[in-house]
Amino acid sequence: MAASTGASAEVDEGLRGVFDEFDADKSGAIDTTELEKMIESLGMTVKSEDLGKWVKEADADGSGEIEYGEFVSIVSKAADKQTSGMSLGALIRRKKNNGPPMKWRTDDKKNGVVVDPDGSTASRTHSEGWGTQLLDQWLSTSGFDKASCLLEFVELDCECYVGIVGKNYNPGDWGPDELKKSGHAVCFHSAAGDFFHKGPTAKGPTSMLCKLQKGRRLQVELTMRTQMMTVTVLKSTEGAKGIEWIQEASVSTTEEYKLPVEVAVAVCFGPSKTDSSKSVVRIVGSSSERTPKPDTTGQQTGKSAEETAANADPTTAMALSMTT
């Protein structure tokens, strides 16, 4: 029993700071609004019904909020169930292990692109040619290998391409013809909804998403251990509790067309419709983490079944790291 009490104390110490960041109003409990804001700040999205389910499952005393003890319990249950995928436990892990927030690069602006001093917004009014801007974080299996970024197209008076580029891609080559042919870029064409990912057999769009319009949000999710990406377009709607963001369309890369081994999120602005037109892209939120390298050898390397499961599931890894 003493060992269990000590483990619980270590869990408390490890999670207290994370809980305080979720609890924005310092009330001692996390409500649905605070949970939604944290999810958004991490560049992630969750359906409102799933969010309500998370709170209900965690809310042992029926208060409608998540108190600290319930918050800690979430991590313990995640370890017991060895869960994977999107869950409240995974969200907590992402916040705990989150790297620096992504910003638009300010040191390398291309052809008329303007970046706000805080790096949160990139815009362009230039009426000719194409202008490219990259986010400042490179993702790979040797560094931050799992990430999510949520972009909002505040203004969109031009066609543009959104996606990722590898380090071997020359940003000066960005443009419709070059992007469609490059093996070092995966991009979504806003005007047509085409999703381009060059592979051994691809000669045109590998799939379709939907047209991107002013006011829409676009989420880019990256998993570098599998070199996969998912792009989701979100639109706002008036719900019972105010504005809600719902999925309009989503598409993922396939095993046949893996991403480059090191990538960054990028936007390429096309020619403006008029000299006074302006396109603006704002970073709503982002997050990244270093996940444990999967270990398939298990007992052969002397590791326990729990440790092997933890390596396969970062949520479990987080819980075990706080109790051992």
N, C-alpha and C positions, 0 to 999 in steps of 0.2 A: 504493500500500500504506500509505503514511503517513497518508493521509486516512482509510482504513479503520480503522487503529489508533486514531486520534483519536476517531472516531465510537464505537468500542467503549468507549473510556474514558468518554465522556459517558454512554453507556448504563449502564455500571457505576455511575457516580456517581448517576444518576437512580433506579436500581432497588435500590441497596444498602439504603436505609432500609425500602423495601417488603418486601424479603426478610427483614430482621431481624424485622419484625412478624409475618410468617408463621412464622418459626422461633422458636416460643415458648420452647423449652427451651435455646436458644442452642447447639445441638449443631453448627451449621454445615450442617445439612441439614433439609429439610422432609419429614416423614412423613405418612402418610394421616390420622392422628389430628389433627395440626396443621392440615392442609388442611381437614378437616371442621369444626373449630372456627372457622376463619377464615370459611368459607362461611356458617356459622350466624350468626356475629357480624355479617355483612353483610346479614342478613335474606334470604338466598338458600337455595335447596335444589338438590341434585344427587343423582341416583340413584347408589347405591353402585357399580353396574357402570360408570357413566360416570366416576366418580371414579377407579376402578382403571385405567380406560383412559387417563385424563389422566396419571396417574403413570407408567404403563408407557411412554407415548409420549415423556414428558419425560426419563425415566431412562435416559440414554445408556449409563451404565456398569453398569447392572443391579444397583445396590446396593439397590433397593427404596425409595430416597428421592430427593429432588430437591436436588442441590447447587447452589451459587450459579451456576456456569457454565451449568448446565442450565436454571436459572431464567431467566437472561438470554437464552438461546437460544430459549426459548418466545416471547418478545416478537418476536425477529427473524423467527421462522418465521411468526408471526401476520401480520407486515407483508408477508412474501413471498406468503403465501396469500391476503391480503386477506379474512380470515375475518370473519364476523358471527355474531350470536347468542351463545348460552351456550357458553363455552369457558374453558380455563384462562387464556388471554391476556386474555379479557374480564374475568375475575375479578381478575386482577392490575391491570388498568386501573381497575376500580371501586375497589379498595383505594387505589391511588395518588391517585385524584382524589376520594376520598370526602369528602363534606361532614360537618358535625357530626352526631352520632348523634341520632336522633329520641327525644323524651321526651314524656310526657304533660304537657300544660300545667298549671301549678300556679297560674296567675293567674286562671283562669276556670273554676271547678268548678261543675257544675250539679246541683242537686236531690239531695244526699246522696252524691255521688261523692267518694271520698277518694283522694288521690294520694300515694304515698310520697315522702319528701324528695328522693330521687335521681331521681324522675320515671320510674322504670322500671315501676311497677305502679299500676294504677287499680282501685279496688274500690268496691262499693256494698252496703249492708245495708238501705237504706231500703225499706220494704215497699209503698209506694204510688207511683203515677205513674212517670214516665220520667226518667232522668238521663243526660246526655250529656257525653262528654269527647273533646276533640280532641288529636291530636299537635301538636307545636309548629312543624312545618315546612310552609310553603306551597310547593307545586310548580307551576312554570309554565315556558314556553319562555324567559322572560327571566331565569330563575334556575336552580335545580336542576331539571332537566327529566326525569331518569330516576331511579327509586327503587324500592327493595324494602324491605318491612317484614314481619317475622315475629312474630306474636303467639301466645301460649299461654294457653288458657283454663284456668287452674289450678283455679278453682271456677266452676260455672255453675248457679246455683239460680234463674235467671230466663230468660225469653226476651230476646233482644237483637237489635239490628241492627248490622252492621259494614259499613263501606264508606268512601266519601269524600263530602265536602261542598265546594261552591264558596264563595267569599267572599261571595256574595250570599245565602247560606242563613242563616237565623236559627236558631242552635242551640236557642233556646227552643221552636221548633216541632217538635222531634224527638218522634216518636211514630209508631205504626203507620200511621195514616191520612195524616198529613202527609208522611212519608217516601215512601210509595208514589206520591204525587201530585206530588212536587217534581221540577222540572226541574233543580234545583241539587244533587241528591244521587243517588248510586248505592249501593245497599245490599243486603246479604245478610241474610235473616231466619233466625236460628239454629234456631228451633223447627220451621219447615216446610221449610227449604232453598230457599225462593223467592229469586230474584235480581231485584231491581227496578231498572229503568233507564228513566225516563220519556222518551219520544220522541214524534214526530209521530203514531204509530199505536198506541203501547203503552197498554193499558188494564188490564193486570195484570202478573204476573211475565213478564219477557222470556225467562227460562230457569230451569232448576232446578239446584241444586248438590247438597247433601245436608244432613241435619240435623247441627247442630254439638253435640258432647257435651263434657262435662268431660274435660280432659286432651288434647283435640285442639289442633292448631296450625293457624293460618290465615295464609297468605302473601298479601300484597297487592303486586302489581307494577304500576308506573305508568310510562307512556311519554307524556310530555306533547307531544312533537312530532307524535305521531299522535292524541293525546287518547284513549288506549286504556288499559284496565286488565284485569288477570287476577287472579282470586281462586282460591286453591287450599287445600283442606282436607287436612291431613296427620294420620295416626294412627301411633302407635308400635307396633312389633312387636319381638319378641325375635329377633335375628339371630345369626349365627355369631360376630360380634364385639361382641355386646351389643345395646343398644336401637338400632333403626333407625327412621327416620321415612319412611313411604311415602305416596304420594299416594292419597287416597281419592276425591277428585273435584275438578274444575277447570272454570272457566267464564271466558270473556272477553267484554268488551263488543264491539260490532260497529260497523262504519263508520256505520250508520244512527243510532246513539245515541252520539255522542261525548261525552266528559267536558266539564265546565266548563273554562275556560281556566286557572283557578288553583284548586288543590284541596289539601285536607288529609285525612289518614286520621282516622276518628272511630269511636267505639263509643257506642251508645245502650242503656243498661241498662233493662230493663222492671221491673215490680213483682215483688218477691221472693215466693217461695212461702209463707214464714213470716217472722215478725219476726226470727228468728235466722239466716235464710238469708243467704248471702254469695256474691257473684260477684266473681271476681278475674281480671284480664287483665294478663299480663306481657309486656313487650317483650323478646323473645329476642335480636333483632338488627335492624339497619337500615342502610341505606346510600343515598346519593344522589350524583349527579354532574351536572356541566354538560357536555353532549355538543356536539361541533362542529355548527354549522348545516350541513345538507346543501347542497352546491353542484352544481347540475345543468348549469352553463354550461361547465365544464371548460376546454378550450383557448381558448374565447372570452374568458375573463377573464385569459388569460396563465398559467394554472396548469398544472403538469405533470400527467400522468395519475396519477402517484403521489400528488400532493397532492389531486387530485379524489377518488381512492379513499379517502384518509385522511379527508376530510370526510364521506364516506358511511359509513365504518366507524371508529368511535372507537378500536377496538383498534389499527388501523393507524396512526391519528393519534398515539397514544401512542408507538408505536415510532419513527415518523418524527421526532417532536418531540425524541426523545432522541439522534437520530443526525445531526441537521442543525444 
